[in-house]
């Protein structure tokens, strides 16, 4: 058995969702839309058409196109086409069939089971018809659940303690209010009310009429009788309505809307939010009646309700939200996409039935970044915060001084750039590193967080194979408040931290270049001529002075000048070597790669971060 | 097991082991035999339980692996498509502007130079669309197809015109490659 999909089989539009690793995912249809119009048609050739395509041909084929079949479910209504009768469940099955097919295409697996939603006021016959429709479509309908209940599931209300919830569902063409008593896995519908001929389309129509009336009085032409103009008005009206949910006014600009003997005509109007709310006030009022009716029927006062949930695209309108808030005396919940939350709730129910939550590997994350302290007191992060655990990450570091035989691993937790501003989780040491010039040894530091959140940090000398490690139990002992504060502090100090870090890195880079220049002189010996040697020595001296006095600009300038000189010298040396080799008939290897950040030596991609040496006589 | 049953088993076991049994079988030795058998049974039960659990966990692991694989494949596909989708969204918003410009071009204008300017601008726009892989649909006189056309009105068929033919293109349709970018708004013969 595969996944159980959740289907919101709506009057005007339908939506499908499924749970993936416990998270609801809305499944787009073959055309890429997250909702599918509940429209079915039979082409002239008898071919079945469902969805947006059916809508587009409706006007050419009115007798063979069916809309809003949901209104007929459970009745004896028959739709006749080509001498054949279709019951409402057969028509609904065609919609479900398309949804099933789209879900299979998206998931890449067969879908056999579903949870389908119905209005809370549906009677037995209507529910059975819905179940039958599923069966005809080849779906095993595991459960029929009420739309307001599905919405409550989507909002997670079922996970809380017992409460009374009102679901306010204003869709494209219908309006439903339900009051549900939820608790202990049981949902009881206390009352339902509504108006199944009230929806967002009515709000659009007001704008269309306003525009057309204004145009008519100015130009003497009624745009509503011009099919093309009307289509443009419809689209513009819907767009304007949507914009006014966020802005205080919107411009409706339709050039060349029509033409007559006097030439082309344009429509250019500004609609303010205030005007829009004025012309739709009666529609919003019409919503309050059913709300009061439902409260009366349930014998409850607004204060008896714990939550109000908003469902349906039209609840996005601020005027609607305010009206709800006014009657109910509380802020309604609107976090989840109102067009999709019913399908999401159905998917959650499907997930519960399918054991998805039992299988659910609840994954934790590490709340703050983990890292180690590197040269200059910098916090070098190895595992970013909010990384899902278990997880494992490694990075290679090196030594800071020549002949360093031991490194100290200072394990840090936090988001600040400098070690001292973060929390120390632990400190340990790796000894026995073979003496070598700085930057040569390879120390691999590995952070391993297991499923329980316990942090294991290991340091391994890739040269000797020697390894030490530490296990930290207390890394997740910070409270949520402490974690939030740590993140906030990091954001607050980000600028100053960044600046200081840049200064430290600048200093480190200067130091490295000075060191490498000296090494180059030592290694190349007399291959470098006296003048060049003297220049390098003098530049190194100047650079070291700048480091001493912590002069940032001087450090940068002198480092770059020294690097230039170093490149110059090494180029000379290599081309001299090349000529010598060519004279001997050896293959020409060309100039070596230069790593701009570290001057002469090849860093092999290591982070230029190193440890401070821990003196042997230190009592740690 | 009840005490009586235990006793029965003990006696049976004792009877079975008569030949090899020490003539005076002490009670402790008898109970040692039984508890050995009990232990063995417990171990066998535990093994069965663990094997069942292992099978369940293996199944869950495979399912999760499969789910992840499907998710990965789908995400790869979506990534590839996201550029197209982004382009389509941007173009959708711009096409109405092109519509207006074209309408301007088709309007009577006595200023020849001005009209020429509009024509050239329309051409610029067409070239830009071209470079983005957008092509205009050719629907006039063709059979109506709801996959490409959006019928907003019907009208009487003219002379020699069958029903179900696109008689007017009210707003041009566009394709982006082989996908519909915008459906053509058309009038269809009755």
Interface residues (C-beta under 8 A of the other chain):
Chain A: X20 X21 X32 X44 X49 X53 X54 X56 X57 X58 X59 X60 X106 X107 X108 X109 X227 X228 X230 X231 X255 X256 X259 X263 X264 X359 X361
Chain B: X60 X63 X64 X67 X70 X71 X73 X74 X85 X100 X103 X104 X107 X108 X144 X146 X147 X149 X150 X151 X152 X153 X154 X164 X170 X171 X183 X185 X187 X188
